[in-house]
Every structure is written in structure tokens, then in C-alpha cells.
């Protein structure tokens, strides 16, 4: 990994969303550029289409860690496992730093209310909202460190070929191996954390990625595909987005999550998202 001057605030101001910012920052740290993939992360800001779940910094850094896992590990099973471990490290690190992984808890705004979103955006543009900038700047070096630690692991201790609900959606959507591993860490609500659904986020990102590749330089921030995929999700399982509520528990390990998927867990949702 290469070490850069911490110019997180400058990058944040330029990128405009926390999710895209951290996808870019970790990609840069890992020595690569993925411009379309970074833009496609925009709709995950604000906790999945502004729903207040995991902070966009986590979605973006998890995607970048997945990309590095794909590059680092020749075996896809090992790459999947390492991406999930890295995502768990990122979520734990962020929670220690911010007190919660959820956007709504951290920034104090309910973005499902237009007036709250408008207030936040005005503060962001005027640089009055310093909390998100300060948090991003403080957490960025730590995020890079814990992601690298997680990616150094592999399949040791696993009794079966690891699966990720997010990767299963990606495969059914026709994604390539790189994209399939990129989303692997979103499994079980990012690193098996039980929060906002990783399969939903993967479907949104992939839909927007296709559009970003066809529209160079344009942001997918308010792209209607993101809201449409969210609607498919809600029509399929209801308005509850939290993984642990959807499945009735939290996954205790990668093997636990793999067994759940192998036995058909969330199969209807995965199929619906893949068809969205």
C-alpha cells in the first residue's frame, strides 16, 4: 500500500458524497483508479438512498476493499472471505470512532424528510457542517489500515466455500468476477454486521455502475434506478432494511452466513433484486 497526505477534506469537497469519497480514497491507497465504480457508489450515501443506515463511508470503503481483495487473491473463495473480514474490520473501526455505523445516528439528520436533507446539503456546500468532514478526515487513515489487515486473511478456519448474499445478487445480475468480489463484503449488512441489507446495496450499485459506464463523468447520485431497486426490495419483503430483522438473527461467522445462503436463505429477495 502507498501512503498519501491526508487530503480527505479536499477530496470530500470535490467528490460530493461520503460513499464516493471513501471508495476513491481506498482505491488510491491500494494504487488503482476505478472512476465509474466510484461514481456508482453515490446512491449509497446517506445510508442506502438516504434511508439512514450504514454511513456511506462504510459502503464506499467496503467496495474498494473488495476490489483490492479480488486483485490480491487468485482464489475467488479466499477473495470473498477476505473481503467480508475487511468489511467487518471497517464497520467495527467506524463504530468505535463515530459511536454508531448508521448515518442517521452519526449526522443527526433524517434524510427521508426533504427539509432535513436540504438543511444538510446547504451546510455541506457552505462547509458549515464540519462534523462529517472532521469524521472523514480522522477515520480515513484508520480505515485504510484495518482494511489492509482484513485483506491479509484468507479462508483459514472455514469449513465450506464462502458465499456472500451480495455476491449472489451480483452473479445473477450478470456481473463479472471482479464486481462479484467487490460487493462480497456487503454480506449480512456489511461484514455480517446485521445492519442495512448488503444485497440491496449491491443491486443498486451494479445498476448504477452500468449507467455510469455508459455516461462518463456523470454522477449517479439521484439516479432513478436506485429508487426503483429500493421499491422492488420493499415490494418483496417490506420496509424493513436491516439484515438482522429480515433474517431474524445476526450471522456469527462466514460459515454461518454461507450455510444460510446454501439452504435458500433470502432466495426470493435475491431473485427479485437480480430481476429488478
Secondary structure, DSSP 8 states (H G I E B T S, - for coil): -------HHHHHHHH-SHHHHHHHHHHHHTT---HHHHHTTGGGTTTTTTSS-B-HHHHHHHHHHHHHHHHH-SSHHHHHHHHHHHHHHHHHHHHHHHS-SBHHHHH---TTSHHHHHHHHHHHHTT--HHHHHHHHHHHHHHHHHHHHHHT--STT-SS----HHHHHHHHTT--HHHHHHTGGGTTTTTT-SSB-HHHHHHHHHHHHHHHHHSTT---TT-HHHHHHHHHHHHHH-S--BHHHHHSS---SHHHHHHHHHTTTTHHHHHHHHH-
